[in-house]
Amino acid sequence: MFTRRSAIGLFASGLAAPAVWAQGAFPAHPLRVIVGYPPGGVTDIVARIVAEPLGRALGQPVVVENRAGAGGNIGAQAAHAAEPDGYTLLLATAAMYGVNPVLYPNSGVELERDFHLLGTINDMANVLSVNPKRLDVRSVAELVARGKAGGLVYGSVGNGSSSHLCATLFQRLAGFEATHVPYRGSSPAVAALLAGDFDFLFDTTATSTPQIQAGSFRALGVSTARRAFALPEVPTLAEAGVAGYAVSVWNTLLVGRRTPAAVVARLGQGFAAAMDAATQAKLRASFVDPLLVPPGELPAWLARETATWTRMARDSHLTVD
């Protein structure tokens, strides 16, 4: 039944989203999702897995656009500067929420202030690996002993990345220091460890598991509180003797805060439909866990996770290279 309350609601929706009514049904042309990291890394992989079903749900293609640099800040700035019409989305990471405000306080972008959170996508572990041809250790305890003797070098997928933070926390809790060599993304860091250019690396299960399964890397531990489903035989770092260690890496999908409410609602519907059983199976096949936080729990979840990552960044005394 069409009631007076319905009419008021429709009128209010029209006021909230004049661009939608003026331009017709949303979306009317292809969308893009900006990834602030290079191709081949886990954020890029996740974006491409989600883009296809999201495009089907919305009735328009969703194109992945890589805008790498500054720990994802270049991509975040590009998404923030885009027209707030819902056609530009941002694939965000835990580090972009909790670390970048510490490293880049004057970037002009704050994810919680400047974007709507459409939802969570995936959760994953960073796995601590060595190349046994360079460093033949078989456990976290052996690595720590070698670290305390001095001279170790570790790589990361970038300064201030989850890879870097995980390694910094590991050293602080284990009681040793190693020399840091940052790379521009997961692919070059993995390639460098394969080449034996450094001693150990924290990298996501999505991008390191194939090398571990092939025997090129030896996995010593995972960062999460529970074992990773992709590597069930690998202990958590807490199980391996690093008491109190528990770090989870995740991705979310965002749209600009000034996007009309009706468009945000349509995107939310499309995203919920895209995160179906088939998409979840593709995420698992890429060695990451789907993460579906109920909408009512999202604000508390995000506040808790962001606080954890911000604390890690401050405790690590990070600086921009």
Beta strands, then each sheet from edge to edge (+ up, - down):
strand 1: 31-35
strand 2: 62-66
strand 3: 88-93
strand 4: 115-124
strand 5: 126-130
strand 6: 153-156
strand 7: 179-182
strand 8: 200-204
strand 9: 218-222
strand 10: 249-256
strand 11: 289-290
sheet 1: 2+ 1+ 3+ 10- 4+ 11-
sheet 2: 7+ 6+ 8+ 5- 9+
end
